[in-house]
Amino acid sequence: MKKTIVALAALTAVGGVFAQSSVSITGLVGAAYQSVDNSAGTGSAARGLTLTNADIKLTAVEDLGGGLKAIASVVFETPALSAGPAPGLPSSGRFGQGLTRSDTSLGLTGSIGTLTFANTRSTHMLTRGMVAPANLQDGIYDTSGIITRVGVDALTYSIAPISGFTGFIQLVEDSNDGNVHAGVFTHVIGVTYANGPMAAGVQFKRSSFDAPPAYAVAAANIARTSRFEAFATYDLGVAKLGVGYDGSTTGVAYNSTSDANAYSLGLSAPVGAITVGFNWAKRDVNSLTEYVVKYDLSKRTSLNASFGKQTFDAAPAASTTGVNGQQYRVGLYHAF
């Protein structure tokens, strides 16, 4: 839950113009017992107590006058989230390590819209249909064969909402898992809607790839590829439902997770302080399922028990990436 705990409210005179600035600090701390079993490796599970989350987000907002604001944010995480020699290792093995910078953004926002640069990981509307509040080992999607996330730089312009609708255009660049000479450039155009109990969105992506040999895939895949993504959620009060879609409009893809259309489904149902739910997603022979029970001790503190499983419905082709495995996590979490 976002909470401003540092307010600078400093007035600085520059050329007769007064600019008001504020800085907020938010975060999440979690500790859990977890098990991560990756059958593509040794087949043995890594189990134990671990620090699952220790996140700090700094957000600075400056009023530039005339309705224009500058907004900057940086997220710092502990290496226990996704680093380490293997998933599921206890956080005691990484005690004393420094924070790692992750999502970082800088932008301007005003009456005509918002322009933002972000250094983050690639996102997919498919996951926005997965509404159950599961908390599992970071990176579960990365080896599922359904979604691959990589580090990206994204420049986004979005118009101010009109009757719940927001349109946006985006330029995204990634480096093919670290090979800076093998960039993937993606142009995105889309629209989202949020009003009352309903939220939805669609976006169209068009990607281009560098020529071989810089890009380490088959020469036949060096081309342009187009994708269409969509999601919708609806809060019925007694339950929240979500669906997602991710499909290719061409037969060319730059990794195996783009070779077939994908679908997702989510359900989250609050019963007093308890929320139960599940998430499901599938692409070709790859499927992912999550189950969760969450108990709110307060608005900021909760207990969460999550179970996740990813499977192949059939023997995958040699070009298919994906891992059979399962994991669970039972933890205590506090947001500030």
Stockholm file with secondary structure:
# STOCKHOLM 1.0

chainA/1-336         MKKTIVALAALTAVGGVFAQSSVSITGLVGAAYQSVDNSAGTGSAARGLTLTNADIKLTAVEDLGGGLKAIASVVFETPALSAGPAPGLPSSGRFGQGLTRSDTSLGLTGSIGTLTFANTRSTHMLTRGMVAPANLQDGIYDTSGIITRVGVDALTYSIAPISGFTGFIQLVEDSNDGNVHAGVFTHVIGVTYANGPMAAGVQFKRSSFDAPPAYAVAAANIARTSRFEAFATYDLGVAKLGVGYDGSTTGVAYNSTSDANAYSLGLSAPVGAITVGFNWAKRDVNSLTEYVVKYDLSKRTSLNASFGKQTFDAAPAASTTGVNGQQYRVGLYHAF
#=GR chainA/1-336 SS CCCCCCCCCEEEEETTEEEEEEEEEEEEEEEEEEEEEETTTTSCEEEEEEEEEEEEEEEEEEEEETTEEEEEEEEEECGGGTCSSSTTCCGGGGTTCCCEEEEEEEEEEETTEEEEEEEEECCCGGGGGCCSCCCCCTTTGGGSSSCCCCEEEEEEEECCCBTTEEEEEEEEEECTTTCTTSCEEEEEEEEEEEETTEEEEEEEEEEEECCTTSSCSCGGGCSEEEEEEEEEEEECSSCEEEEEEEEESSSCCSSGGGSSCEEEEEEEEEETTEEEEEEEEEETTEEEEEEEEEEESSSSEEEEEEEEEEEESSCCCTTCCCCCEEEEEEEEEEEC
#=GC SS_cons         CCCCCCCCCEEEEETTEEEEEEEEEEEEEEEEEEEEEETTTTSCEEEEEEEEEEEEEEEEEEEEETTEEEEEEEEEECGGGTCSSSTTCCGGGGTTCCCEEEEEEEEEEETTEEEEEEEEECCCGGGGGCCSCCCCCTTTGGGSSSCCCCEEEEEEEECCCBTTEEEEEEEEEECTTTCTTSCEEEEEEEEEEEETTEEEEEEEEEEEECCTTSSCSCGGGCSEEEEEEEEEEEECSSCEEEEEEEEESSSCCSSGGGSSCEEEEEEEEEETTEEEEEEEEEETTEEEEEEEEEEESSSSEEEEEEEEEEEESSCCCTTCCCCCEEEEEEEEEEEC
//
